[in-house]
Amino acid sequence: MRLSTLHAGLVVTAAAIALSACAAQQPMVPSSASGSSAVSSDGSLAPQVEAGVTTCATSPPQFAWIFKGACAKFTLKPAGAPFSLQQYQNITIKGSIGKNNVSSSATLYAVDATGSGDILKYGGKSFPLYKARGKTFIYAVAINESKQTIKPIAEKGKPILQYVITDSKGLPGKSCGAAVLVQGTKGSFLWESLPTQAKVSGNTVTISQYTVPHGFDLPPQTPLYFGVNCF
């Protein structure tokens, strides 16, 4: 199984994703499904997707562990781009990526899942769920489908990343945090919690990232997995 490493951490909030450096470990996920594919669920039945929700539970566009939630394909331009996931299991995710080094344009996908039977196994292994303070209620994956390695460019007063998550039934806490799936020194996968926390406002939580984390990049066809918890 070939692995690619993203030399950064990511800050997600409620379905938000933002990025921060990870010193001793780097976010890392399989970049190709060659020789291994998502073959079965985690043993429970996946929840029914609401009528009209767009999914992309295949490889490609996803690689490694496949999420069966809402899926959005969007085109990233040098000036940035917004994206929006349809409501899935009462949760809606919106976000935007700011100025970046893309030469002309790049195709990206964003997909979510709750972790309750809606993430397929990869190479016979279940997705490692995030055990965190409070409740982990949503997972997200971002995938760069282009051949370019994407890096953000900071602009004064403008976020390089901004994400918003809304749960129509209410978020499970007053504050939310996030973690990124990383690979340890012995090859095992674990969750690295991120320092940023965001206050919940009504049924929504938002996060904005204005600085570019050291070494941040988004390699081609490399899925980046996030878990978001509220407490």
FIKOLZA-1660 file (N, C-alpha, C; in steps of 0.1 Angstrom, whole numbers, plus 5000, padded with zeros to 4 digits):
% residues 231
   i   px   py   pz ch aa at
   1 5009 4988 5000  A  M  N
   1 5000 5000 5000  A  M CA
   1 5009 5012 5000  A  M  C
   2 5008 5021 4990  A  R  N
   2 5016 5033 4989  A  R CA
   2 5010 5044 4998  A  R  C
   3 5019 5051 5005  A  L  N
   3 5015 5061 5013  A  L CA
   3 5021 5074 5009  A  L  C
   4 5013 5085 5010  A  S  N
   4 5018 5098 5008  A  S CA
   4 5016 5106 5021  A  S  C
   5 5025 5116 5024  A  T  N
   5 5024 5123 5036  A  T CA
   5 5021 5138 5033  A  T  C
   6 5012 5143 5041  A  L  N
   6 5009 5158 5041  A  L CA
   6 5016 5164 5052  A  L  C
   7 5026 5173 5050  A  H  N
   7 5034 5178 5061  A  H CA
   7 5027 5190 5068  A  H  C
   8 5016 5186 5074  A  A  N
   8 5008 5197 5082  A  A CA
   8 4998 5190 5090  A  A  C
   9 4992 5198 5099  A  G  N
   9 4980 5194 5106  A  G CA
   9 4968 5201 5101  A  G  C
  10 4956 5198 5105  A  L  N
  10 4945 5205 5100  A  L CA
  10 4935 5208 5111  A  L  C
  11 4930 5220 5111  A  V  N
  11 4921 5224 5121  A  V CA
  11 4907 5224 5115  A  V  C
  12 4899 5216 5121  A  V  N
  12 4885 5215 5115  A  V CA
  12 4876 5219 5126  A  V  C
  13 4865 5225 5123  A  T  N
  13 4856 5228 5133  A  T CA
  13 4842 5225 5127  A  T  C
  14 4836 5218 5136  A  A  N
  14 4823 5213 5132  A  A CA
  14 4824 5209 5118  A  A  C
  15 4824 5210 5110  A  A  N
  15 4827 5204 5097  A  A CA
  15 4837 5213 5091  A  A  C
  16 4842 5219 5099  A  A  N
  16 4852 5228 5094  A  A CA
  16 4865 5222 5094  A  A  C
  17 4873 5227 5085  A  I  N
  17 4886 5221 5084  A  I CA
  17 4895 5233 5083  A  I  C
  18 4906 5234 5091  A  A  N
  18 4916 5244 5090  A  A CA
  18 4929 5237 5092  A  A  C
  19 4940 5244 5090  A  L  N
  19 4952 5236 5090  A  L CA
  19 4962 5242 5100  A  L  C
  20 4970 5233 5107  A  S  N
  20 4980 5238 5116  A  S CA
  20 4991 5228 5115  A  S  C
  21 5003 5232 5119  A  A  N
  21 5015 5223 5118  A  A CA
  21 5014 5212 5128  A  A  C
  22 5020 5201 5125  A  C  N
  22 5021 5189 5133  A  C CA
  22 5035 5185 5134  A  C  C
  23 5042 5187 5146  A  A  N
  23 5056 5186 5146  A  A CA
  23 5061 5172 5145  A  A  C
  24 5058 5163 5155  A  A  N
  24 5064 5150 5156  A  A CA
  24 5058 5140 5146  A  A  C
  25 5046 5143 5142  A  Q  N
  25 5039 5134 5132  A  Q CA
  25 5033 5142 5121  A  Q  C
  26 5031 5136 5110  A  Q  N
  26 5025 5143 5099  A  Q CA
  26 5012 5136 5095  A  Q  C
  27 5001 5144 5091  A  P  N
  27 4989 5137 5086  A  P CA
  27 4993 5128 5074  A  P  C
  28 4988 5116 5074  A  M  N
  28 4992 5107 5064  A  M CA
  28 4981 5097 5061  A  M  C
  29 4978 5095 5049  A  V  N
  29 4968 5085 5045  A  V CA
  29 4972 5078 5032  A  V  C
  30 4967 5067 5029  A  P  N
  30 4970 5060 5017  A  P CA
  30 4965 5068 5005  A  P  C
  31 4973 5070 4994  A  S  N
  31 4970 5078 4983  A  S CA
  31 4965 5070 4971  A  S  C
  32 4965 5057 4972  A  S  N
  32 4961 5049 4961  A  S CA
  32 4954 5036 4966  A  S  C
  33 4944 5032 4959  A  A  N
  33 4936 5020 4963  A  A CA
  33 4942 5008 4955  A  A  C
  34 4953 5009 4948  A  S  N
  34 4959 4998 4941  A  S CA
  34 4961 4986 4949  A  S  C
  35 4956 4974 4945  A  G  N
  35 4959 4962 4952  A  G CA
  35 4950 4960 4964  A  G  C
  36 4943 4970 4969  A  S  N
  36 4934 4970 4980  A  S CA
  36 4922 4979 4977  A  S  C
  37 4911 4976 4981  A  S  N
  37 4899 4985 4979  A  S CA
  37 4890 4984 4991  A  S  C
  38 4881 4994 4992  A  A  N
  38 4871 4994 5003  A  A CA
  38 4861 4983 4999  A  A  C
  39 4861 4973 5008  A  V  N
  39 4853 4961 5004  A  V CA
  39 4841 4958 5013  A  V  C
  40 4839 4964 5025  A  S  N
  40 4827 4962 5032  A  S CA
  40 4826 4973 5043  A  S  C
  41 4814 4973 5049  A  S  N
  41 4812 4983 5059  A  S CA
  41 4818 4979 5072  A  S  C
  42 4816 4987 5083  A  D  N
  42 4822 4984 5096  A  D CA
  42 4814 4973 5103  A  D  C
  43 4805 4967 5096  A  G  N
  43 4797 4956 5102  A  G CA
  43 4783 4960 5105  A  G  C
  44 4780 4973 5105  A  S  N
  44 4766 4977 5107  A  S CA
  44 4760 4983 5094  A  S  C
  45 4747 4984 5094  A  L  N
  45 4741 4989 5082  A  L CA
  45 4743 5004 5081  A  L  C
  46 4746 5009 5069  A  A  N
  46 4748 5024 5067  A  A CA
  46 4734 5030 5068  A  A  C
  47 4733 5042 5074  A  P  N
  47 4720 5049 5074  A  P CA
  47 4716 5053 5060  A  P  C
  48 4703 5054 5059  A  Q  N
  48 4697 5057 5046  A  Q CA
  48 4701 5072 5043  A  Q  C
  49 4705 5074 5031  A  V  N
  49 4708 5088 5026  A  V CA
  49 4695 5095 5022  A  V  C
  50 4693 5107 5027  A  E  N
  50 4681 5114 5024  A  E CA
  50 4680 5116 5009  A  E  C
  51 4667 5116 5004  A  A  N
  51 4665 5117 4990  A  A CA
  51 4671 5130 4985  A  A  C
  52 4678 5129 4973  A  G  N
  52 4683 5141 4967  A  G CA
  52 4697 5144 4971  A  G  C
  53 4703 5137 4981  A  V  N
  53 4717 5139 4985  A  V CA
  53 4727 5133 4975  A  V  C
  54 4736 5141 4971  A  T  N
  54 4746 5136 4962  A  T CA
  54 4758 5129 4969  A  T  C
  55 4761 5117 4965  A  T  N
  55 4771 5109 4971  A  T CA
  55 4782 5105 4961  A  T  C
  56 4793 5100 4965  A  C  N
  56 4804 5096 4956  A  C CA
  56 4812 5085 4962  A  C  C
  57 4805 5075 4967  A  A  N
  57 4811 5064 4974  A  A CA
  57 4818 5053 4965  A  A  C
  58 4827 5058 4957  A  T  N
  58 4834 5049 4948  A  T CA
  58 4849 5054 4948  A  T  C
  59 4857 5045 4942  A  S  N
  59 4871 5049 4940  A  S CA
  59 4875 5048 4926  A  S  C
  60 4880 5059 4919  A  P  N
  60 4879 5073 4924  A  P CA
  60 4864 5078 4924  A  P  C
  61 4861 5090 4929  A  P  N
  61 4870 5100 4933  A  P CA
  61 4877 5098 4947  A  P  C
  62 4871 5089 4955  A  Q  N
  62 4877 5087 4968  A  Q CA
  62 4888 5076 4967  A  Q  C
  63 4897 5076 4977  A  F  N
  63 4907 5066 4978  A  F CA
  63 4908 5061 4993  A  F  C
  64 4913 5049 4995  A  A  N
  64 4914 5043 5008  A  A CA
  64 4900 5042 5014  A  A  C
  65 4898 5046 5027  A  W  N
  65 4885 5045 5033  A  W CA
  65 4875 5054 5026  A  W  C
  66 4864 5048 5022  A  I  N
  66 4854 5056 5015  A  I CA
  66 4842 5060 5023  A  I  C
  67 4839 5073 5023  A  F  N
  67 4828 5079 5030  A  F CA
  67 4815 5078 5022  A  F  C
  68 4804 5075 5028  A  K  N
  68 4791 5074 5021  A  K CA
  68 4781 5085 5023  A  K  C
  69 4787 5096 5029  A  G  N
  69 4778 5108 5031  A  G CA
  69 4777 5117 5019  A  G  C
  70 4773 5129 5022  A  A  N
  70 4772 5139 5011  A  A CA
  70 4785 5142 5005  A  A  C
  71 4785 5145 4992  A  C  N
  71 4798 5147 4984  A  C CA
  71 4796 5159 4976  A  C  C
  72 4807 5167 4976  A  A  N
  72 4807 5179 4967  A  A CA
  72 4819 5180 4959  A  A  C
  73 4818 5182 4946  A  K  N
  73 4829 5184 4937  A  K CA
  73 4830 5199 4934  A  K  C
  74 4842 5205 4935  A  F  N
  74 4843 5219 4932  A  F CA
  74 4856 5222 4925  A  F  C
  75 4856 5234 4919  A  T  N
  75 4868 5238 4911  A  T CA
  75 4875 5249 4919  A  T  C
  76 4888 5247 4922  A  L  N
  76 4896 5257 4929  A  L CA
  76 4903 5265 4920  A  L  C
  77 4902 5278 4920  A  K  N
  77 4909 5288 4912  A  K CA
  77 4920 5294 4920  A  K  C
  78 4929 5301 4914  A  P  N
  78 4940 5308 4922  A  P CA
  78 4935 5317 4933  A  P  C
  79 4923 5324 4930  A  A  N
  79 4917 5333 4940  A  A CA
  79 4910 5326 4951  A  A  C
  80 4908 5312 4949  A  G  N
  80 4900 5305 4959  A  G CA
  80 4887 5300 4954  A  G  C
  81 4879 5294 4963  A  A  N
  81 4866 5289 4959  A  A CA
  81 4858 5284 4971  A  A  C
  82 4844 5286 4970  A  P  N
  82 4836 5281 4981  A  P CA
  82 4832 5266 4978  A  P  C
  83 4827 5259 4988  A  F  N
  83 4821 5246 4986  A  F CA
  83 4810 5244 4996  A  F  C
  84 4801 5235 4992  A  S  N
  84 4789 5233 5001  A  S CA
  84 4785 5218 5000  A  S  C
  85 4783 5212 5011  A  L  N
  85 4778 5198 5012  A  L CA
  85 4763 5198 5015  A  L  C
  86 4755 5190 5009  A  Q  N
  86 4741 5190 5012  A  Q CA
  86 4739 5184 5026  A  Q  C
  87 4727 5186 5031  A  Q  N
  87 4724 5181 5044  A  Q CA
  87 4724 5165 5044  A  Q  C
  88 4731 5160 5054  A  Y  N
  88 4733 5145 5055  A  Y CA
  88 4732 5142 5070  A  Y  C
  89 4722 5134 5074  A  Q  N
  89 4720 5131 5088  A  Q CA
  89 4719 5143 5096  A  Q  C
  90 4711 5153 5091  A  N  N
  90 4708 5166 5098  A  N CA
  90 4719 5175 5098  A  N  C
  91 4731 5172 5092  A  I  N
  91 4743 5180 5092  A  I CA
  91 4746 5186 5079  A  I  C
  92 4749 5199 5079  A  T  N
  92 4752 5206 5066  A  T CA
  92 4766 5213 5068  A  T  C
  93 4774 5211 5058  A  I  N
  93 4788 5217 5059  A  I CA
  93 4790 5226 5047  A  I  C
  94 4795 5238 5050  A  K  N
  94 4799 5248 5040  A  K CA
  94 4813 5253 5043  A  K  C
  95 4820 5257 5033  A  G  N
  95 4833 5262 5035  A  G CA
  95 4839 5270 5024  A  G  C
  96 4851 5274 5025  A  S  N
  96 4858 5281 5014  A  S CA
  96 4873 5280 5016  A  S  C
  97 4880 5280 5005  A  I  N
  97 4895 5280 5004  A  I CA
  97 4899 5293 4998  A  I  C
  98 4909 5299 5004  A  G  N
  98 4913 5313 4999  A  G CA
  98 4923 5312 4988  A  G  C
  99 4931 5322 4987  A  K  N
  99 4941 5324 4976  A  K CA
  99 4951 5312 4978  A  K  C
 100 4956 5307 4966  A  N  N
 100 4965 5295 4966  A  N CA
 100 4974 5295 4954  A  N  C
 101 4982 5285 4952  A  N  N
 101 4992 5285 4942  A  N CA
 101 4988 5277 4929  A  N  C
 102 4975 5274 4928  A  V  N
 102 4970 5266 4917  A  V CA
 102 4973 5274 4904  A  V  C
 103 4978 5267 4894  A  S  N
 103 4982 5274 4881  A  S CA
 103 4970 5280 4874  A  S  C
 104 4960 5272 4872  A  S  N
 104 4948 5277 4866  A  S CA
 104 4935 5273 4873  A  S  C
 105 4934 5260 4875  A  S  N
 105 4923 5254 4883  A  S CA
 105 4926 5240 4887  A  S  C
 106 4919 5235 4898  A  A  N
 106 4921 5222 4903  A  A CA
 106 4908 5216 4907  A  A  C
 107 4905 5204 4905  A  T  N
 107 4893 5197 4910  A  T CA
 107 4895 5191 4923  A  T  C
 108 4886 5194 4933  A  L  N
 108 4887 5189 4946  A  L CA
 108 4873 5183 4950  A  L  C
 109 4873 5173 4959  A  Y  N
 109 4861 5167 4964  A  Y CA
 109 4861 5169 4980  A  Y  C
 110 4850 5171 4985  A  A  N
 110 4848 5171 5000  A  A CA
 110 4836 5161 5003  A  A  C
 111 4838 5152 5013  A  V  N
 111 4828 5142 5016  A  V CA
 111 4827 5141 5031  A  V  C
 112 4815 5138 5036  A  D  N
 112 4814 5136 5051  A  D CA
 112 4808 5123 5054  A  D  C
 113 4808 5119 5067  A  A  N
 113 4802 5107 5072  A  A CA
 113 4801 5108 5087  A  A  C
 114 4792 5101 5093  A  T  N
 114 4790 5101 5107  A  T CA
 114 4798 5091 5115  A  T  C
 115 4803 5081 5108  A  G  N
 115 4810 5070 5114  A  G CA
 115 4801 5059 5119  A  G  C
 116 4788 5060 5117  A  S  N
 116 4779 5050 5121  A  S CA
 116 4775 5041 5109  A  S  C
 117 4784 5033 5105  A  G  N
 117 4781 5024 5094  A  G CA
 117 4782 5030 5080  A  G  C
 118 4787 5042 5079  A  D  N
 118 4788 5048 5066  A  D CA
 118 4802 5051 5061  A  D  C
 119 4812 5043 5066  A  I  N
 119 4825 5044 5061  A  I CA
 119 4830 5030 5058  A  I  C
 120 4833 5027 5045  A  L  N
 120 4837 5014 5041  A  L CA
 120 4851 5010 5046  A  L  C
 121 4853 4997 5048  A  K  N
 121 4866 4992 5052  A  K CA
 121 4876 4994 5040  A  K  C
 122 4889 4995 5044  A  Y  N
 122 4900 4996 5034  A  Y CA
 122 4910 4985 5037  A  Y  C
 123 4913 4977 5027  A  G  N
 123 4922 4966 5029  A  G CA
 123 4919 4957 5041  A  G  C
 124 4905 4955 5043  A  G  N
 124 4900 4947 5054  A  G CA
 124 4900 4953 5067  A  G  C
 125 4904 4966 5068  A  K  N
 125 4905 4973 5081  A  K CA
 125 4894 4984 5082  A  K  C
 126 4888 4985 5094  A  S  N
 126 4878 4995 5096  A  S CA
 126 4885 5008 5098  A  S  C
 127 4877 5019 5095  A  F  N
 127 4882 5032 5097  A  F CA
 127 4884 5035 5112  A  F  C
 128 4895 5040 5117  A  P  N
 128 4898 5042 5131  A  P CA
 128 4890 5054 5136  A  P  C
 129 4879 5052 5143  A  L  N
 129 4871 5063 5148  A  L CA
 129 4878 5071 5159  A  L  C
 130 4874 5083 5160  A  Y  N
 130 4881 5093 5169  A  Y CA
 130 4874 5093 5182  A  Y  C
 131 4881 5088 5193  A  K  N
 131 4876 5088 5206  A  K CA
 131 4880 5101 5213  A  K  C
 132 4871 5110 5215  A  A  N
 132 4875 5123 5220  A  A CA
 132 4866 5128 5231  A  A  C
 133 4870 5139 5237  A  R  N
 133 4861 5145 5247  A  R CA
 133 4848 5149 5242  A  R  C
 134 4837 5146 5250  A  G  N
 134 4824 5149 5245  A  G CA
 134 4820 5139 5234  A  G  C
 135 4815 5143 5223  A  K  N
 135 4810 5134 5212  A  K CA
 135 4816 5138 5199  A  K  C
 136 4822 5128 5192  A  T  N
 136 4826 5130 5178  A  T CA
 136 4814 5127 5169  A  T  C
 137 4809 5137 5163  A  F  N
 137 4796 5135 5156  A  F CA
 137 4798 5136 5140  A  F  C
 138 4809 5140 5135  A  I  N
 138 4811 5141 5121  A  I CA
 138 4825 5139 5117  A  I  C
 139 4827 5132 5105  A  Y  N
 139 4840 5131 5099  A  Y CA
 139 4840 5137 5085  A  Y  C
 140 4851 5141 5081  A  A  N
 140 4852 5147 5067  A  A CA
 140 4865 5142 5061  A  A  C
 141 4865 5142 5047  A  V  N
 141 4877 5139 5040  A  V CA
 141 4877 5149 5028  A  V  C
 142 4889 5154 5026  A  A  N
 142 4892 5163 5014  A  A CA
 142 4902 5156 5005  A  A  C
 143 4899 5157 4992  A  I  N
 143 4907 5150 4982  A  I CA
 143 4910 5159 4970  A  I  C
 144 4923 5161 4967  A  N  N
 144 4928 5169 4956  A  N CA
 144 4929 5159 4944  A  N  C
 145 4920 5161 4934  A  E  N
 145 4920 5152 4923  A  E CA
 145 4929 5156 4911  A  E  C
 146 4935 5168 4913  A  S  N
 146 4944 5173 4902  A  S CA
 146 4958 5167 4904  A  S  C
 147 4967 5171 4894  A  K  N
 147 4981 5166 4895  A  K CA
 147 4990 5176 4902  A  K  C
 148 4984 5187 4907  A  Q  N
 148 4991 5197 4913  A  Q CA
 148 4992 5196 4929  A  Q  C
 149 5002 5200 4935  A  T  N
 149 5003 5200 4950  A  T CA
 149 4998 5214 4953  A  T  C
 150 4987 5215 4961  A  I  N
 150 4981 5228 4964  A  I CA
 150 4986 5234 4977  A  I  C
 151 4990 5247 4977  A  K  N
 151 4995 5254 4989  A  K CA
 151 4987 5267 4990  A  K  C
 152 4982 5270 5002  A  P  N
 152 4975 5283 5004  A  P CA
 152 4985 5295 5004  A  P  C
 153 4980 5307 5001  A  I  N
 153 4988 5319 5001  A  I CA
 153 4980 5329 5010  A  I  C
 154 4987 5333 5021  A  A  N
 154 4980 5342 5030  A  A CA
 154 4978 5356 5025  A  A  C
 155 4966 5362 5027  A  E  N
 155 4963 5376 5024  A  E CA
 155 4958 5383 5036  A  E  C
 156 4963 5395 5039  A  K  N
 156 4959 5402 5051  A  K CA
 156 4944 5404 5052  A  K  C
 157 4939 5400 5063  A  G  N
 157 4924 5401 5066  A  G CA
 157 4915 5392 5059  A  G  C
 158 4921 5382 5051  A  K  N
 158 4913 5372 5044  A  K CA
 158 4917 5358 5049  A  K  C
 159 4907 5350 5052  A  P  N
 159 4910 5336 5056  A  P CA
 159 4915 5327 5045  A  P  C
 160 4925 5319 5048  A  I  N
 160 4930 5310 5038  A  I CA
 160 4920 5298 5037  A  I  C
 161 4913 5295 5049  A  L  N
 161 4903 5285 5050  A  L CA
 161 4892 5290 5059  A  L  C
 162 4880 5287 5056  A  Q  N
 162 4869 5290 5065  A  Q CA
 162 4858 5279 5063  A  Q  C
 163 4853 5274 5075  A  Y  N
 163 4844 5263 5074  A  Y CA
 163 4833 5265 5084  A  Y  C
 164 4821 5260 5081  A  V  N
 164 4809 5262 5089  A  V CA
 164 4802 5249 5089  A  V  C
 165 4797 5244 5101  A  I  N
 165 4789 5232 5102  A  I CA
 165 4776 5235 5110  A  I  C
 166 4765 5230 5105  A  T  N
 166 4752 5232 5112  A  T CA
 166 4745 5219 5113  A  T  C
 167 4740 5216 5125  A  D  N
 167 4732 5204 5128  A  D CA
 167 4718 5209 5132  A  D  C
 168 4709 5206 5123  A  S  N
 168 4695 5211 5125  A  S CA
 168 4689 5206 5138  A  S  C
 169 4695 5195 5144  A  K  N
 169 4690 5190 5157  A  K CA
 169 4698 5195 5169  A  K  C
 170 4708 5204 5166  A  G  N
 170 4716 5209 5176  A  G CA
 170 4729 5202 5177  A  G  C
 171 4740 5209 5179  A  L  N
 171 4753 5204 5181  A  L CA
 171 4755 5198 5195  A  L  C
 172 4762 5187 5197  A  P  N
 172 4763 5180 5210  A  P CA
 172 4773 5187 5220  A  P  C
 173 4772 5200 5222  A  G  N
 173 4781 5207 5231  A  G CA
 173 4781 5222 5228  A  G  C
 174 4788 5229 5237  A  K  N
 174 4789 5244 5236  A  K CA
 174 4802 5248 5228  A  K  C
 175 4811 5239 5227  A  S  N
 175 4824 5242 5220  A  S CA
 175 4827 5230 5212  A  S  C
 176 4835 5232 5201  A  C  N
 176 4839 5221 5192  A  C CA
 176 4854 5221 5190  A  C  C
 177 4860 5209 5188  A  G  N
 177 4874 5208 5185  A  G CA
 177 4875 5198 5173  A  G  C
 178 4887 5195 5170  A  A  N
 178 4889 5186 5158  A  A CA
 178 4902 5179 5159  A  A  C
 179 4904 5169 5151  A  A  N
 179 4916 5161 5150  A  A CA
 179 4918 5157 5136  A  A  C
 180 4931 5154 5133  A  V  N
 180 4934 5149 5120  A  V CA
 180 4941 5135 5121  A  V  C
 181 4938 5126 5112  A  L  N
 181 4943 5112 5113  A  L CA
 181 4958 5113 5108  A  L  C
 182 4967 5108 5117  A  V  N
 182 4981 5108 5114  A  V CA
 182 4987 5094 5115  A  V  C
 183 4999 5092 5110  A  Q  N
 183 5005 5079 5112  A  Q CA
 183 5017 5081 5121  A  Q  C
 184 5018 5073 5131  A  G  N
 184 5029 5073 5141  A  G CA
 184 5042 5067 5136  A  G  C
 185 5052 5068 5144  A  T  N
 185 5065 5063 5140  A  T CA
 185 5066 5048 5136  A  T  C
 186 5057 5041 5142  A  K  N
 186 5057 5026 5140  A  K CA
 186 5046 5022 5129  A  K  C
 187 5040 5032 5123  A  G  N
 187 5031 5029 5112  A  G CA
 187 5017 5028 5115  A  G  C
 188 5014 5029 5128  A  S  N
 188 5000 5028 5132  A  S CA
 188 4993 5041 5130  A  S  C
 189 4980 5041 5127  A  F  N
 189 4973 5054 5126  A  F CA
 189 4967 5058 5139  A  F  C
 190 4967 5071 5142  A  L  N
 190 4961 5076 5154  A  L CA
 190 4956 5090 5151  A  L  C
 191 4948 5095 5160  A  W  N
 191 4942 5109 5159  A  W CA
 191 4951 5119 5166  A  W  C
 192 4955 5130 5160  A  E  N
 192 4962 5141 5166  A  E CA
 192 4953 5152 5167  A  E  C
 193 4949 5155 5180  A  S  N
 193 4940 5166 5183  A  S CA
 193 4947 5180 5179  A  S  C
 194 4939 5189 5175  A  L  N
 194 4943 5202 5170  A  L CA
 194 4940 5213 5181  A  L  C
 195 4948 5223 5182  A  P  N
 195 4947 5233 5193  A  P CA
 195 4934 5242 5192  A  P  C
 196 4929 5244 5180  A  T  N
 196 4918 5254 5179  A  T CA
 196 4905 5248 5183  A  T  C
 197 4898 5257 5191  A  Q  N
 197 4884 5253 5195  A  Q CA
 197 4875 5265 5191  A  Q  C
 198 4862 5262 5188  A  A  N
 198 4853 5272 5184  A  A CA
 198 4840 5271 5192  A  A  C
 199 4834 5283 5196  A  K  N
 199 4822 5283 5203  A  K CA
 199 4810 5280 5194  A  K  C
 200 4801 5273 5199  A  V  N
 200 4788 5270 5192  A  V CA
 200 4779 5282 5193  A  V  C
 201 4773 5286 5182  A  S  N
 201 4763 5297 5181  A  S CA
 201 4750 5291 5176  A  S  C
 202 4740 5289 5184  A  G  N
 202 4728 5283 5180  A  G CA
 202 4731 5268 5176  A  G  C
 203 4728 5265 5164  A  N  N
 203 4730 5251 5159  A  N CA
 203 4743 5251 5149  A  N  C
 204 4751 5261 5150  A  T  N
 204 4762 5263 5141  A  T CA
 204 4775 5266 5148  A  T  C
 205 4786 5261 5142  A  V  N
 205 4799 5265 5146  A  V CA
 205 4808 5268 5134  A  V  C
 206 4817 5278 5135  A  T  N
 206 4824 5283 5124  A  T CA
 206 4839 5285 5128  A  T  C
 207 4848 5283 5119  A  I  N
 207 4862 5286 5122  A  I CA
 207 4868 5292 5109  A  I  C
 208 4878 5301 5112  A  S  N
 208 4885 5308 5101  A  S CA
 208 4900 5307 5104  A  S  C
 209 4908 5304 5094  A  Q  N
 209 4922 5302 5095  A  Q CA
 209 4929 5313 5086  A  Q  C
 210 4937 5322 5092  A  Y  N
 210 4942 5333 5085  A  Y CA
 210 4957 5331 5081  A  Y  C
 211 4964 5323 5089  A  T  N
 211 4978 5321 5086  A  T CA
 211 4981 5308 5079  A  T  C
 212 4992 5307 5072  A  V  N
 212 4995 5294 5065  A  V CA
 212 5004 5286 5074  A  V  C
 213 5000 5274 5078  A  P  N
 213 5008 5266 5087  A  P CA
 213 5021 5262 5080  A  P  C
 214 5031 5260 5088  A  H  N
 214 5044 5256 5082  A  H CA
 214 5043 5243 5074  A  H  C
 215 5048 5243 5062  A  G  N
 215 5049 5231 5054  A  G CA
 215 5036 5226 5049  A  G  C
 216 5025 5234 5049  A  F  N
 216 5012 5229 5044  A  F CA
 216 5012 5227 5030  A  F  C
 217 5007 5215 5026  A  D  N
 217 5004 5213 5011  A  D CA
 217 4993 5202 5011  A  D  C
 218 4987 5201 4999  A  L  N
 218 4976 5191 4996  A  L CA
 218 4980 5184 4984  A  L  C
 219 4987 5172 4986  A  P  N
 219 4992 5164 4974  A  P CA
 219 4981 5159 4966  A  P  C
 220 4984 5155 4953  A  P  N
 220 4974 5149 4944  A  P CA
 220 4969 5135 4950  A  P  C
 221 4956 5133 4948  A  Q  N
 221 4949 5121 4951  A  Q CA
 221 4953 5115 4965  A  Q  C
 222 4954 5124 4975  A  T  N
 222 4958 5120 4988  A  T CA
 222 4946 5124 4998  A  T  C
 223 4938 5115 5002  A  P  N
 223 4927 5118 5011  A  P CA
 223 4932 5123 5025  A  P  C
 224 4926 5133 5030  A  L  N
 224 4929 5138 5044  A  L CA
 224 4917 5137 5052  A  L  C
 225 4918 5129 5063  A  Y  N
 225 4907 5126 5072  A  Y CA
 225 4906 5134 5084  A  Y  C
 226 4894 5139 5088  A  F  N
 226 4892 5147 5100  A  F CA
 226 4881 5142 5108  A  F  C
 227 4882 5144 5121  A  G  N
 227 4871 5141 5130  A  G CA
 227 4868 5153 5138  A  G  C
 228 4855 5156 5141  A  V  N
 228 4851 5168 5148  A  V CA
 228 4843 5164 5160  A  V  C
 229 4846 5169 5172  A  N  N
 229 4839 5166 5184  A  N CA
 229 4834 5179 5191  A  N  C
 230 4823 5178 5198  A  C  N
 230 4818 5189 5206  A  C CA
 230 4816 5185 5220  A  C  C
 231 4817 5194 5229  A  F  N
 231 4817 5191 5243  A  F CA
 231 4811 5203 5251  A  F  C
% end
